[in-house]
Amino acid sequence: MDNPSALMPKVAVIGSGSWATAIVKMLCESPIEINWWIRKPEVVDQVQQFGHNPNYLSDVQINLNKVKPSSNLKEVIASADYIVMALPSAYINHSLQDATPDWFAGKVVFSAVKGLIPESHQTLSQYFQEKFGLMPEQTGIIAGPCHSEEVALERQSYLTVASYNEKNAYRMGHLLNGRYIHTHFLNDVIGIEMATVMKNIFSLAVGITKGLNYGDNFQAVLVSNAMQEMKLFLDAYAPSKSRDLNESAYLGDLLVTAYSPFSRNRVFGQMIGKGYTVKSAQFEMNMVAEGYFAINSIMVLNERFQLALPICKFVHNILYKHQSPGREIKQLEATLK
């Protein structure tokens, strides 16, 4: 008789931050082998010795009977059927600089990245299709609304899994599903990828206004306008007649990112609103706020469409053109309704 466990896919998680650690924890609920790429060998040693990530979500106990940490990226990828990319987007190119298309032959790559590749302004699925020759059916995305800190606390959470191949989406979704994780499925890969990018930008905007002492009334209007801005951009960039922005992958993810104290983009924006420079805010947080890199890419992509994106412009002017938040907010106020 065949061994049932032999039929289960092997999964690789690439990245060692809080979201990668949360994904490893979720996957440990399934009877699978998980190979976990961690860049620093000394962190691998600590995980192997103590069973937790010393830098992120350190209270999460890692089941070392299922999880095999390693700093050898090629071996980790080679061992897997499904690969979950959970690196900050700004590190993708550097981390995969030695990778070649044969590394990913026959693999399925799911993005848990919440940004665009800064050098090419691509989503992760676009990047893997162009750079490594993957077919669209070999790519997918794992999206929220879900914060890693609440996964660590085992609070009831929801994920959206999307793929161009329905079978791959369902298989990955069922691997992530567990006692406190509920998954549902969509097929709008590019739309969800871009929505995860834009919600971080809008969360930055909310944080900036919070730092400027604007209240809940203003933030409610800002978020509702942000949803309209997201729709405008998605309709231009990736038109879809079946997309429903009221789905939790779009509206829900925007809400949790805009309002949760766990949102690093919101925290980063709040620091900027209070007068921190970009560099000082990045140094103090010691974590990547994806929206910082994403806003530059969105503005570059929008050169093709010339859409009116006042909230995106507000964030870009402050972070990249070093304009005064106090002056920029007055201009933004006039556009909201």
C-alpha positions, 0 to 999 in steps of 0.5 A: 500500500502506498504511504499517504504522506508520500502523496502530500506535496513538499513546500518551501517557504522563502524568507525569515521575517514575521510573515514567513514565520507565520506561514511556516506556523500555519503550514505546520498544521498540515501533515507535510514536510516544510523546507524553510530558507533563512538567509543567515546561517546563524539564525538557522542554527538558532532555529534548529537549537531552540525551535523559534525565530529569534528575530520575528514572532519569537514566541512561535514554537517551530515544529522541527519534526516537520520544518527543516531550516536551511540557508542553502536556497538552491537545495531548499527550492529543489526539495519542494513542489510548492514554493511560497515566496515571503520575502520583502519585494525589495530583496527578491532580485538580490536573493534570487541573483544566482537562480536560473530557470531550471531551479523552478522547472516543474515547480509552483510558486505562490507569492506571499509578497505584498509589494512590487519588484522595485527594479522592474515594477512587476508583481511576483507572478509577472517577475517569475514568468518573465525571469524564470520562464514559468507559465501563468498556471505555475504561479499564484498568490496568498493574500489577506486580510491577515496579520502575522501577529494574530496568526502567532496568537492563533486568532481566527483569521482568513486568507485568500488563495488565488492561482491561474490553476484552480487545482494549485489554488485549492491544494495550497489553500487546504495546506494553509487551512487549520484550526484558526485559519480559513481560506477561500479561493479566487482566480484574480491573481494579478488583481489581488497582487496589485490590491495588496500593493495599493492597500499598503500605500493607502495605509501609509496615507492613513498613518500620515494623517494620524501622525498629523492628528486627523481623526476617525471622521477624516480617516473614514473618508480617506479609506472610502476614497482609497477604495475608489482609487484602487478600483480606478487603477485596477480597472485600467491595469488589469480589467476584469468583469468578475472582480468584486472589490467588496471581497475580503482580499480587496476591501478587507485587506485594505481595512485591516492594513489601514486600521490595525496597530499591527500594520507596519505601513500605518506605523511608518506613515504615522512616524512620517506624519509626526516629522520623522525622515524616511531614513530615521523611520526605517531605522527605528522600525527595523522592518520593511514597510512595503508601501514605501517602495510600492508607491514609486512603482505605482507612480511609474506604472501610472505614467501609461494611464495618466489616472488621477490618483490623489492619495497615491500622489499625496504619499509619493510627494511626501516620501519621494519629493520630500514635500511637507506633510502639512502642506500636502494634506491640505491639497489632498483634503480638497480632492476627497468627497 
